[in-house]
Amino acid sequence: MAIRYRTEGFVLKKENKSEADQLITFYTSDFGKIKILGRAIRKIKSKLRCGIELFSFSRIEFIRGKSYNTLTDAVKVKELQFSQKPEKISAFFKISELLDTLIKGQEKDREIWKLLNKTVEKIDSLGFISLDCDLFYYYFFWNLVSTLGYGIDLYRCSFCQEELAPGRIYFSVSKGLICSSCFQRDKKSKKISSEAVKIIRLFRKNDWETLKKIRIKDCYIKELEAISKSYLESLI
């Protein structure tokens, strides 16, 4: 008799298979990232359809197979409040893509699970609606890469280890942050604003109270986008 495994998690991705199947990617509390096949789940009469809506938080049951794990039950636990807000959906979509890109195998990780839950809670909270939703993605990105062991030192030069002086900081995808005395040692380094560094530091400190109080200009959000994108590309 097949063993049935039970856990809970977020639906990150769905991929159509054959005529009515779907391969569903979850990030779960007990197994980390896991792919599970929902057989005939795209049929209108399928009882599992409601439990695997994209980005939903669900309680699932599955059995292991030679080729695929097979979904046997799925119940939506929580209806996220951002489901009808395009900017919040966009933020969660980016987070889902990031998890799927950086996490290759199935492995339980309590720190990533806590980070994902905390980030979704922030996105879902109406109290944070005044913040640019992209900030939630950058918050998740810089904390995730740190959890995975790819974090950078945000306070000292990666070459000389001297404390970084405001206004004279450079960024390199291979070295991290570099001071003005050492930046020429990495020809690909680019100047980064002190404000962008400050925001990343606040992300790493989980200091949302300060983030809510300061007004982050669009130019710094664009700078965060460029830095995060280039650093991600260096990791994959």
N, C-alpha and C positions, 0 to 999 in steps of 0.2 A: 504493500500500500504506500502510495506517495506521501511524503511528508509535506505538510502545508506550513508555509512560513508566513508570519504576520508582522507587519510594521506600519509605520505612517510616514508620509513624505509629500513633497511637492512635485507636481507634474511639470517637467521642464521642456519636454519635446515629444512630438508624436510624428511617426512616419508610417505612411500607408504601405501595407504589404498585401500581396495577392488581391483577391476580389473584395474582401470585407475585413481583413485583419489590420491591426495597427501595432507597430513596435513602439512602446512607450518608455521614455527615459524619466526615471524618478530620481530625486535626491532624498534619501531616507535616513531616519534616525539610527537604524540598526545595520544597514548594509552600505551606506554611502550612496554613490551613484550606481544605479542598477537599471538594466534594460529588461523589460518584460513584455511578452507578446500577448496582446488581447485578441483572442480568436473570435472572428465574426462580430467584433465589437462595433463595427461601423454600420451594422444592420439596425434599422429603426427599432426593432423589437428587443435589442440587446439590453439586459438589465444593468449592465456595467457602464453604459455610456455616460451617465450622469456623474459617476465617481472618478472619471479621468479627464475632466475638462482641463484644458491647458491652463497652467498656473494655479490650479486648485490645490488645496491641502486635503489629502485623503488618507483614509485607513485602508490598507490593501492586504490581500492574501494571494499567494502564488505557490506554484510547485516548480521544482527544478527539472529541466530536461536536457538532453544531449546537445541540442542546437540552441534552444531558447528556454528561458523561464516562461511559464504560462500563468497568466492572470486568472484567478478563480473568484475573486471578490474585490469590490472597490466601492467605498462609501465616502462621499464628501464629508469631511469633518467641519470645515469652516468655509464660509462664503466670504472671500476677500472683498473689501469695500472699494478697491480701485478697479474692479473689473470693467467699469464703464468709462474710465478716464484714460484717454489715449496716451497722455504723457506718463502716467504711472505704468501703464501696460508696456510702454516702450522701455522704461527702466528695468522692469522685471524680465523682459525679453532679452535685454543685454546681459543681465545677470545669469540667465539660463544658458545663453550661448557661451559665456565665460566659463561657467562650471563644466559644460560639455567639452570645451576646448582644453582646459588645463587639467582636468581630472580624467585620466585615461582608463583606469581599472576600477573594480569594485573593492572598496575598502572603507570600513567604518571610520569616521573621523568626527569626534564629538565637538571639536573646536569649529570646524567648518559648519556643522549642523547648527551650532549656537549662533554663528555669524549670519547664516542664511535666515534663521528665524528672527533675529534681531533686525536685520535689514528689511525683511518683509513687513515686520511690525511697524517700522518707521515709515515705509512707503504707504502702508495701509492707514496710518494715523492722520486724521484730518488736521491735527494740530501742526503738521509739518507741510501743509499744502502750499504755504507761501514760499517755500524753498524750491529752487530749480530741481526737478526730479532727476536730472542727470547726476546731481551730486550724490544721490543714493548709490548709483552705479559706481562712481569713483570711490566712494567710501568702501563699498564691498570689494572693489578691485584691489585697492592698496592693502586692505586687511587680509584678503585671500592670499595674495602673493607672499605676504609676510608669514602667514600660517603655513604655507607650502615650502617655506625656506628660501624664498627669492626676495625677501625684503631688503631695503637699502637703509643705510645709516642716514638719518634725517638731520643730524646735528654736527657731524664731523666730516671733514674732507676724506674721501676714500683713499687718497694717496698719502698725505702727510699726517692725517689724523688730527689736524688742528681744528678748533671750533670754527664753524662757518660764520662769516660776517654777513649781516643783512645787506642786500643790494649787490653783492659780489659773488653770486653762486652760479655754478654751471651744472648741467645735467648730461650724463652719458648713459646710454642703455647698457653698456658693459661694465661701467664702474660705479654708477650712482651719482651722488652729489660731489662736486669738486670745487675747491676754493679758487680764487682769482690768481693765486701764485702757482697753481698746479694744472690749470685747465689746458695749457698747451701740450701737456703730456698725453692728452687724448684729443686727436685732431677732429673727432666727430662730436665733441661736446658742444652744447649750446647753452647760452645764458638762460637762466630761469628766474622769474621774479620771486622776490621774498614772500609776496602774498600767496603765490601758488604753493611754495614750500610750507608756509604757515597753515594753509588749508589741509594739506596732506598730514601735517603733524596733528591737527585737530581730529582728523579721521582716525589716526592711529591711537589717539587718546580717548576716542569715543566721546568727544566733548561736543555734544549736540546743543547744549545750552548756549555755548559761545557761538556756534554756527548759526543758530536762530537769530542771534542779536546783530551779527555783522551783515552788511550788505555786500554780497559778492558780485563784482562787476562781470559783465558778459565776457570781457577780454580774458579774465582769469579762468572762467569756465572753459573757454576755447583753448587756453594754455594747458589746462588739466587734460582736456581731450587729446591734444597732440602728444603730451608726455605719456599718458596712459596707453595710447595706441602704439606708440613707438616701443615702449617697454614690453607690451604684450607681444608684439611682433618678434622681439628678440628672444622671447621664451618659447615660441612655438616653431 
